[in-house]
């Protein structure tokens, strides 16, 4: 992974990385360049957090995440981690 930071204020601006993906039709493995661009940094509980993340694959935008709110260190109920009695209990 490679990180790029904004020249003006030093906030994280991009995350660049490569993934190997298998083409289901040909079984060929290809390396794909991916990039996340980070925008609208907001301080949440002292953590500078990007509220907009644009994802690119091979230079083409494939998605955008736009958070309305972020919470850190929120307590989670223990039931969330309890192992189900059987597979049908998950539904």
C-alpha positions in Angstrom: 0.0 0.0 0.0 1.1 3.5 -0.7 -0.3 6.5 1.1 -0.5 10.1 -0.3 -1.1 13.1 2.0 -2.5 16.6 1.1 0.3 19.2 0.7 -1.8 21.9 2.3 -2.8 20.3 5.7 -1.2 16.8 5.7 -4.5 14.9 5.9 -4.5 11.5 4.2 -5.7 12.0 0.6 -5.2 8.6 -1.2 -4.5 5.0 -0.6 -3.1 3.1 -3.6 -2.7 -0.7 -3.8 -2.7 -3.6 -6.2 -4.8 -6.8 -5.9 -4.6 -10.0 -7.8 -8.0 -11.1 -9.2 -8.9 -14.3 -11.0 -10.9 -14.0 -14.2 -13.8 -16.5 -13.7 -14.0 -17.1 -17.5 -10.3 -17.8 -18.2 -8.9 -18.6 -14.8 -6.2 -16.1 -15.6 -4.9 -14.1 -12.6 -4.4 -10.4 -13.3 -3.1 -7.6 -11.1 -5.5 -4.7 -10.7 -4.6 -1.2 -9.5 -7.0 0.2 -6.9 -7.2 3.5 -5.3 -9.3 5.1 -2.5 -9.5 8.9 -2.4 -10.4 10.4 0.9 -12.4 13.7 1.3 -14.3 15.8 3.8 -12.1 15.0 6.9 -14.0 15.7 10.2 -12.6 15.4 13.7 -14.6 12.7 15.6 -13.6 12.1 19.2 -10.2 13.5 18.3 -9.7 11.2 15.2 -9.6 12.9 11.8 -12.0 10.8 9.8 -12.8 11.0 6.0 -16.6 11.2 5.5 -16.3 10.6 1.7 -14.3 7.8 0.1 -14.2 7.3 -3.6 -13.0 3.9 -4.9 -11.3 3.5 -8.2 -10.3 0.3 -10.1 -7.9 0.7 -13.0 -8.6 4.5 -13.0 -12.4 4.1 -13.2 -14.6 5.1 -10.3 -16.5 2.1 -9.0 -18.1 3.4 -5.8 -18.5 6.2 -3.4 -19.1 5.9 0.3 -20.6 9.0 2.0 -20.9 8.6 5.8 -23.5 10.6 7.7 -22.0 9.8 11.1 -19.2 7.9 12.7 -18.8 6.6 16.3 -15.6 5.2 17.8 -15.4 2.9 20.8 -19.1 2.3 20.9 -19.9 -0.7 23.2 -21.2 -3.8 21.4 -23.4 -6.4 23.0 -21.8 -9.8 23.8 -24.7 -11.5 21.9 -23.2 -10.2 18.7 -20.2 -12.6 19.2 -22.1 -15.6 20.6 -21.8 -18.7 18.5 -25.2 -19.9 17.3 -26.5 -23.3 18.4 -26.9 -24.3 14.7 -26.6 -22.8 11.3 -30.4 -22.3 11.0 -30.4 -20.2 14.1 -28.6 -17.5 12.1 -31.6 -16.6 10.1 
